[in-house]
Amino acid sequence: MSKKYTIKDLIFLLLNKLLFLICALIIGAGSTFSVSKFFIAPKYQSNVSLYVKNNNDDSTAKKTQGVDVNDLTVSKSLVSTYIVILNSDTVMDKISEKLLKVYSEDELKSYFQFKDGQITNQSLKECFTMAAVNQTEVLNIVATTKNPELSQKLCNIMADVAPNFLIRVVGAGSVEKIGEAKLYDSQVSPNVTKNTALGAIAGLLIAILIVFIIDFFDNSIKDTSELQERLNKPILGEISHIGGKTKKKDIGKSSDRRQKLINNNNNIPFNIIENYKSMRTNVMFSLSTAENKILAVTSSLPSEGKSVTVANLAVTMAEADKKILLIDGDMRKPVQHKNFKLQNKKGLSTILSGENIFEKCVNRNAAKNLDVLTSGVVPPNPSELLASKNMHSLIDKIKSQYDYILIDTPPILQMTDVIGISDIIAGVAVVVSYGKTNYYEIQEVQKKLELGNCNLTGFILNNITIGSSSSYGYRYSYKYGYKYGYKYKYYSQNYKYEQAKEDNDNIKESGDTK
């Protein structure tokens, strides 16, 4: 499925990478400025013009007859011929001879190449540019070197050599020098300002191209609507990133996990709380028709926020006056005892192995209305224990005690433990890490769940980075949907209350108005 971009998508993609683009622009501008300013030697120009005539008859009769059109045409054609002749080795040898009479060889070595005590013709030819001025009979000669005085001298030498040499070789027409070459101290190249601007533009364009290429080939999940469209499953929740930047090496560690837990944490932003409340509503709706109100939570791979997400969901559901049991079914790398600061010497593994009973292992009221059953000691056969008859018996025994049971299970692409309990759960919610989990992985998860006859209830997009291009729609829909939905609910409930008050005069003013 190829990506489709709108103009808005492209704009917000670039805005999301604005810092990178600015850095690329600055680097491009700085690089070209440094090269132009400090590594490219400045060059200077001087010029002289020659007027080419078809004949050398200066009689009074000719002057009074005016300019003949044929003469002008021939003069223009002579200009092209003269340019070829003036670029010949013979002319360059003559210029080299005259130049060495003005400057010593040592003075010229930094500007020209020498061979056998003479300036090479090629290095001299590279200094000259000759062209007709606007297709007229005026020949303009430009000399460019690293020294302004040398450029002036080259022009004047060429202007002195050219007339006699051209008339002698061609045998027709005449050449007249128009003034002397002047000294110009301002450099003509490199153009530092122009090069800096071009470098900035080039750096920016390259950065934009890199951003587009990376995003185009980026297969990670960043858009809930695309995820829902591809896999045809609902989105149960969208959880924003909690806290500041987490170093890659710290992802999944206790320090990273603690700052993201809602239980006894006053630093959780308001919008995160609302994210979980919204997810709580979706989960309850998805389980409303199920016989067993039991939901397993998994992810494709480790460090995608699965255990934190299910812990926070359990706390949020318990806050809705529902009796909740959270079971840590990840008996390989359990963390729920750390999340709720509980002992883990006994728990699910000791119950399933017959060493303990549920009543002695469950942690009552780990939070209000929330019981937690930790994993217990790590067993040698966690998959077999989870799929055992003892697990089925345990669930049958305790499910009537709770409104909802949440089970934290291992990442399914590494361990398929959740499939072993497919017949005792209502469904599986898969936690997807924003910008990390890719579509290949999540499609493999879906295949495994389908093969194991597990009901994929939906996805939870976790760790959404606020400010990203893909989350713009999320932020907007959240802001609009939450405010509108909240106000609508509030007004509806008030309206119902007022109606009930009018219909029943016995309702007390101090009554419950929730």
C-alpha positions in Angstrom: 0.0 0.0 0.0 1.7 3.2 -1.2 1.6 6.3 0.9 -0.8 9.1 -0.1 0.1 12.7 0.8 -2.0 15.8 0.8 -0.6 19.3 0.8 -1.4 19.5 4.5 0.5 16.3 5.2 3.6 17.6 3.4 3.5 21.0 5.2 3.2 19.4 8.6 5.9 16.8 7.7 8.3 19.6 7.0 7.1 21.6 10.1 7.9 18.6 12.2 11.4 18.5 10.8 11.8 22.3 11.0 14.9 22.2 13.2 16.6 19.7 10.9 15.8 21.9 7.8 17.1 25.0 9.5 20.3 23.2 10.5 20.7 22.0 6.9 20.2 25.5 5.6 22.7 26.9 8.0 25.2 24.1 7.2 24.8 24.6 3.5 25.2 28.4 3.8 28.1 28.1 6.2 30.0 25.6 4.0 29.7 27.6 0.8 30.6 30.8 2.6 33.7 29.2 4.1 34.8 27.7 0.9 34.2 30.9 -1.1 35.7 33.2 1.5 38.8 31.2 2.6 39.5 28.4 0.1 38.8 29.9 -3.3 41.3 32.6 -4.4 39.6 35.8 -5.5 39.8 36.8 -9.2 39.9 40.2 -10.8 39.0 41.4 -14.3 39.9 44.1 -16.7 38.8 44.7 -20.2 39.6 46.5 -23.4 37.6 47.0 -26.6 38.7 46.9 -30.2 36.8 48.4 -33.1 37.0 46.2 -36.3 36.7 48.0 -39.7 36.3 46.3 -43.1 38.9 48.7 -44.7 41.6 51.0 -43.7 40.8 53.8 -46.1 40.4 57.0 -43.9 40.0 59.4 -46.8 37.7 62.3 -46.4 35.4 60.9 -49.2 34.8 57.8 -47.2 34.1 59.7 -44.0 31.6 61.9 -45.7 29.8 59.0 -47.5 28.6 57.5 -44.2 28.7 53.9 -43.1 28.1 51.2 -45.7 25.9 48.3 -44.6 28.1 45.8 -46.4 31.1 47.1 -44.6 29.4 46.6 -41.3 28.4 43.0 -42.2 31.9 42.2 -43.2 33.3 43.8 -40.1 31.1 41.6 -37.9 32.3 38.5 -39.7 35.9 39.7 -39.2 35.3 39.8 -35.5 34.8 36.0 -35.4 37.9 35.5 -37.4 40.0 37.8 -35.2 38.9 35.9 -32.1 40.2 32.7 -33.5 43.5 34.3 -34.5 44.0 36.1 -31.2 43.6 32.7 -29.4 46.4 31.2 -31.4 49.7 30.0 -29.9 51.6 32.6 -31.9 49.8 35.5 -30.3 50.1 33.9 -26.8 53.9 33.5 -27.4 54.1 37.2 -28.2 52.0 38.1 -25.0 54.3 35.9 -22.9 57.4 37.6 -24.3 56.1 41.1 -23.5 54.7 40.0 -20.1 58.1 38.7 -19.0 59.7 42.0 -19.8 57.4 43.6 -17.2 57.4 40.9 -14.5 60.0 38.4 -13.5 59.4 34.7 -13.8 59.2 34.3 -10.0 56.5 37.0 -9.8 54.4 35.2 -12.5 54.8 31.6 -11.2 51.9 32.0 -8.8 49.6 33.0 -11.6 50.8 30.9 -14.6 52.4 27.6 -15.5 55.9 27.7 -17.0 57.7 25.5 -19.4 61.3 26.1 -20.6 61.3 29.6 -19.1 58.1 30.6 -21.0 54.5 30.9 -19.8 52.5 28.0 -21.3 50.0 29.0 -23.9 47.2 27.1 -22.2 47.5 29.0 -18.9 47.4 32.3 -20.9 44.4 31.3 -23.0 42.5 30.5 -19.8 42.9 34.1 -18.7 41.3 35.6 -21.8 37.6 35.8 -22.9 36.8 37.4 -26.2 33.4 38.1 -27.8 31.6 40.6 -30.0 29.6 43.1 -28.2 25.9 42.5 -28.9 26.8 41.1 -32.3 28.4 44.3 -33.4 31.8 45.0 -35.0 33.2 45.8 -31.5 35.5 43.1 -30.1 35.6 43.0 -26.2 38.7 41.4 -24.6 38.4 40.4 -20.9 41.4 39.2 -18.8 40.7 37.4 -15.5 43.5 36.6 -13.1 44.2 36.6 -9.3 45.8 40.0 -9.5 44.0 43.1 -10.6 47.1 44.8 -12.0 48.1 41.7 -14.0 44.6 41.6 -15.5 44.9 45.2 -16.6 48.4 44.5 -18.0 47.2 41.5 -20.0 44.4 43.5 -21.6 46.7 46.3 -22.6 49.3 44.0 -24.0 46.7 42.1 -26.1 45.3 45.4 -27.3 48.8 46.5 -28.4 49.7 43.2 -30.1 46.4 42.6 -31.8 46.1 45.4 -34.5 49.4 44.9 -36.3 49.2 41.2 -35.9 45.7 40.9 -37.3 46.3 43.1 -40.3 49.5 41.3 -41.1 47.8 37.8 -40.9 44.4 38.6 -42.4 45.5 41.2 -44.8 42.2 43.0 -44.7 40.4 45.5 -42.5 41.8 47.4 -39.6 41.6 47.3 -35.8 41.5 50.3 -33.5 41.8 50.2 -29.8 39.0 52.0 -27.9 40.7 53.4 -24.8 43.0 51.7 -22.3 42.2 48.9 -19.9 41.4 50.1 -16.4 42.4 48.7 -13.0 39.4 47.2 -11.0 40.1 46.3 -7.4 36.8 44.6 -6.8 36.8 40.9 -7.2 34.5 39.2 -9.7 34.7 35.8 -8.3 33.9 34.0 -6.1 30.7 35.9 -5.4 30.5 35.1 -1.7 26.9 36.4 -1.3 25.6 34.5 -4.2 27.4 31.3 -3.4 26.2 31.5 0.3 22.6 31.9 -0.9 22.9 29.1 -3.4 24.5 26.9 -0.7 21.7 27.6 1.7 19.1 26.8 -0.9 21.0 23.6 -1.9 21.2 22.5 1.8 17.5 23.1 2.3 16.5 21.3 -0.8 18.7 18.3 0.0 17.3 18.2 3.6 13.7 18.3 2.2 14.5 15.5 -0.2 16.0 13.4 2.7 12.9 14.1 4.8 10.6 13.0 2.0 12.6 9.9 1.2 12.9 8.8 4.8 9.2 9.3 5.4 8.2 7.6 2.2 10.1 4.5 3.1 9.3 4.7 6.8 7.0 1.7 7.5 6.5 2.6 11.1 3.0 3.3 12.4 2.3 7.0 12.9 -1.3 7.3 11.9 -4.3 5.7 13.6 -6.6 6.1 10.6 -4.1 4.4 8.3 -3.6 1.6 10.9 -7.3 1.1 11.2 -7.7 1.1 7.4 -5.0 -1.4 6.8 -5.9 -3.9 9.4 -9.7 -3.2 9.6 -9.6 -3.2 13.4 -10.7 -0.4 15.8 -8.4 1.9 17.7 -9.1 1.5 21.4 -6.8 4.3 22.6 -4.3 6.9 21.6 -1.8 7.7 24.3 0.5 10.7 24.1 4.1 10.6 25.0 4.6 11.0 28.7 7.6 13.0 30.1 10.7 14.4 28.4 13.0 12.6 26.0 14.0 9.1 27.1 17.4 7.8 26.2 17.3 4.7 24.1 19.3 2.7 26.7 16.8 3.7 29.4 13.6 2.6 27.5 11.7 0.0 29.5 13.8 0.6 32.7 12.2 1.3 36.0 13.2 5.0 35.9 11.5 5.4 32.6 8.4 3.4 33.6 7.8 5.2 36.9 7.4 8.6 35.3 4.7 7.1 33.1 2.5 5.4 35.7 -0.7 7.1 36.8 -0.9 5.4 40.2 0.2 7.8 42.9 1.8 10.2 40.3 0.7 13.8 40.4 3.0 14.7 37.5 1.0 13.0 34.8 -0.4 15.7 32.4 -4.1 16.2 32.2 -4.3 15.2 28.6 -2.7 11.8 29.4 -5.4 11.2 32.0 -8.1 12.0 29.5 -6.4 9.7 26.9 -6.7 6.8 29.3 -10.3 7.7 30.2 -11.2 7.7 26.6 -9.5 4.3 26.2 -11.3 3.0 29.3 -14.7 3.9 27.6 -13.7 2.1 24.4 -12.5 -1.0 26.2 -15.7 -1.2 28.2 -17.8 -0.9 25.1 -15.7 -3.5 23.3 -16.3 -6.0 26.2 -19.9 -5.1 26.8 -21.3 -8.0 24.8 -18.6 -10.5 25.9 -19.4 -13.3 28.3 -16.1 -13.0 30.0 -15.0 -9.4 30.7 -11.4 -10.5 30.4 -8.9 -8.6 28.2 -5.4 -9.7 27.4 -2.9 -6.9 26.5 0.2 -7.7 24.4 2.5 -6.0 21.9 4.6 -7.1 19.0 8.0 -6.7 20.6 9.5 -5.6 24.0 9.8 -1.9 25.1 6.6 -0.7 23.4 4.9 0.3 26.6 2.6 -2.7 27.0 3.0 -3.1 30.8 2.7 0.6 31.6 -0.3 0.9 29.4 -2.2 -2.1 30.9 -1.3 -0.8 34.5 -2.6 2.6 33.7 -5.7 1.2 32.1 -6.4 -0.9 35.1 -6.1 2.1 37.5 -8.3 4.2 35.2 -11.0 1.5 35.0 -10.9 1.1 38.8 -11.5 4.8 39.2 -14.8 4.3 37.4 -16.1 2.4 40.5 -15.4 -1.0 38.8 -13.8 -3.9 40.6 -10.6 -4.7 38.6 -8.1 -7.5 38.7 -4.7 -7.0 37.0 -2.9 -10.3 36.3 0.8 -10.2 35.4 0.8 -13.0 32.9 4.4 -12.2 31.6 6.2 -14.8 33.7 9.4 -14.3 31.9 10.0 -10.6 32.4 7.4 -9.5 35.0 7.2 -5.8 35.9 3.8 -5.3 37.5 5.1 -5.9 41.0 7.6 -3.1 40.3 4.9 -0.8 38.9 2.8 -1.2 42.1 5.8 -1.7 44.5 4.7 -5.2 45.5 6.5 -8.4 46.6 6.8 -11.1 44.0 7.7 -14.2 45.9 4.3 -15.7 45.2 1.8 -15.1 42.5 0.4 -16.5 39.3 3.2 -19.1 38.8 2.9 -20.5 42.4 -0.9 -20.7 42.0 -0.7 -22.5 38.7 1.9 -24.9 40.0 -0.3 -25.8 43.0 2.0 -24.3 45.6 -0.4 -21.5 46.6 -4.0 -20.4 46.4 -5.4 -17.2 44.9 -6.5 -15.7 48.2 -3.0 -15.8 49.6 -1.3 -14.5 46.5 -3.5 -11.6 45.3 -2.6 -8.1 46.5 -5.9 -6.5 47.5 -6.4 -2.8 46.9 -3.1 -2.1 45.3 -5.0 0.9 44.2 -8.7 1.8 44.9 -10.9 -0.9 43.5 -7.8 -2.6 42.0 -6.4 -6.0 42.9 -3.1 -7.1 41.5 -1.9 -10.7 41.0 1.8 -10.6 40.4 3.6 -13.2 38.2 5.3 -14.9 41.1 8.7 -16.6 40.8 9.9 -17.2 37.2 9.0 -20.8 36.2 10.8 -23.0 33.7 7.6 -23.6 31.7 5.6 -20.3 31.6 3.8 -21.1 28.3 2.6 -24.4 29.6 1.4 -23.0 32.9 -0.5 -20.2 31.2 -2.3 -22.7 28.9 -2.9 -25.2 31.6 -6.2 -26.4 33.1 -5.2 -24.7 36.3 -5.3 -21.4 34.6 -8.8 -22.1 33.3 -9.9 -23.2 36.8 -8.4 -20.1 38.3 -10.3 -17.8 35.9 -13.5 -19.7 36.4 -13.2 -19.3 40.1 -12.4 -15.6 40.3 -14.1 -14.0 37.4 -17.3 -13.5 39.3 -15.5 -11.4 41.9 -14.5 -8.7 39.4 -16.1 -6.5 36.8 -13.1 -6.7 34.5 -9.9 -8.7 34.4 -6.8 -7.5 32.6 -3.9 -9.8 31.8 -0.5 -8.5 30.9 1.0 -11.0 28.5 4.5 -11.3 26.8 5.2 -9.8 23.3 3.5 -12.1 20.9 6.2 -12.1 18.2 8.6 -13.5 20.8 6.3 -15.7 22.8 2.8 -16.9 21.9 1.6 -17.3 25.5 -1.5 -15.3 24.9 -2.7 -17.9 22.4 -2.8 -20.5 25.2 -5.6 -18.5 27.0 -7.6 -17.6 23.9 -10.6 -19.6 25.0 -10.9 -17.9 28.4 -10.5 -14.2 27.3 -12.9 -12.0 25.5 -10.1 -10.5 23.3 -6.6 -9.2 22.9 -5.6 -5.5 22.8 -2.3 -4.9 21.0 -0.1 -2.0 22.1 1.6 -0.2 19.2 4.5 2.1 19.8 4.3 5.3 17.7 7.1 5.6 15.2 8.7 2.3 16.4 6.3 -0.6 15.6 6.1 -1.1 11.8 3.3 -2.5 9.7 5.2 -5.7 8.9 5.4 -6.5 12.6 1.8 -5.7 13.4 0.6 -7.7 10.4 2.5 -10.7 11.7 0.8 -10.1 15.1 -2.6 -10.2 13.4 -1.7 -13.4 11.5 -0.6 -15.1 14.7 -3.7 -14.1 16.6 -5.9 -15.3 13.8 -4.1 -18.7 13.6 -4.5 -19.0 17.4 -8.2 -18.2 17.2 -7.7 -15.1 19.3 -10.1 -12.2 19.0 -8.2 -9.1 18.2 -10.2 -6.5 20.0 -8.2 -3.5 18.7 -5.1 -1.5 18.9 -3.7 1.0 21.4 -1.3 3.6 19.8 1.1 4.5 22.5 3.8 7.1 23.0 2.4 9.5 20.3 4.8 12.4 19.9 3.0 15.7 20.1 4.0 18.1 17.4 4.6 15.5 14.7 2.9 15.8 11.4 0.9 12.6 11.9 -0.3 13.6 15.3 -1.6 16.9 14.1 -4.9 15.3 13.1 -4.9 13.5 16.4 -4.3 16.7 18.4 -7.0 18.5 16.5 -9.6 15.7 16.8 -8.7 15.2 20.5 -9.1 18.8 21.3 -12.3 19.3 19.3 -13.8 15.9 20.2 -13.0 16.1 23.9 -14.3 19.7 24.4 -17.4 19.1 22.3 -18.1 15.7 23.7 -17.6 16.9 27.3 -19.8 19.9 26.9 -22.5 18.0 25.1 -22.5 15.3 27.8 -22.6 18.0 30.5 -25.4 19.9 29.0 -27.4 16.7 28.3 -27.1 15.5 31.8 -28.1 19.0 33.1 -31.0 19.0 30.8 -32.2 15.6 32.0 -31.8 16.7 35.6 -33.9 19.8 35.0 -36.6 17.8 33.3 -36.7 15.3 36.1 -36.8 18.2 38.6 -39.8 19.7 36.8 -41.6 16.3 36.6 -40.9 15.4 40.2 -41.3 18.2 42.8 -40.0 15.8 45.5 -36.5 15.9 44.3 -34.4 17.7 46.8 -32.1 20.6 45.8 -29.2 18.9 47.5 -29.7 15.8 45.5 -27.0 14.2 43.3 -26.5 16.2 40.2 -23.8 14.1 38.5 
